């Protein structure tokens, strides 16, 4: 089964997750999401596979989080999704997709749950 990783090579958890996959003989399709950001439809698909709302996929410590007003109470899921689509730095990483399931590699071993 094909495996995809939404990867940021500057992120240690992302590098560790990729290494973990490769150690298991998996050669994932690597999507460097800062260079090729996922569109809104792809993000919605990822969220379904992750089983989580957009607000759980947003990196709250990034500068853009506050600058975009995403820290305000009552910020809608649509607003979070729009922010993720427009500002890929906000995307929690890495995300590994295998079939109909996905996991965030924090810790990296979490992705093992979805691998064949």
Phi, psi and omega in degrees: 000139182290140178238136178237141174237128171272111199236143170236109185297345178274352182264127182296320179295323178294316178297318180295321180293316177299317179298318179300316178298312182296324177298334179266012177078014180265127177251090185285157168285125183259123176249108175279094191295342176284331178272325180230077184297141176290141177280178184301317181296320178295318178298318179297320177296316178300317181297320177298316181292327178281335183070040181218160176281162179303324182298334179280348183259000183268131176281109187283345181270353179289146180306319183298332183304308179285319183301326180273359179075020181287347180277355179288138177301142177084007178298128186286159176296324177298319179295320178296316180296317177299319180295318178298320180291326183270336185226081186299341176300338180284347184286126175296142183218164351280159173244128178247132181242133176219108182065233182267008182237155176214155176217151172272134182278056176225096359286164182308324183296344180300332182288341181298334181299333186255356183279148179293000000 
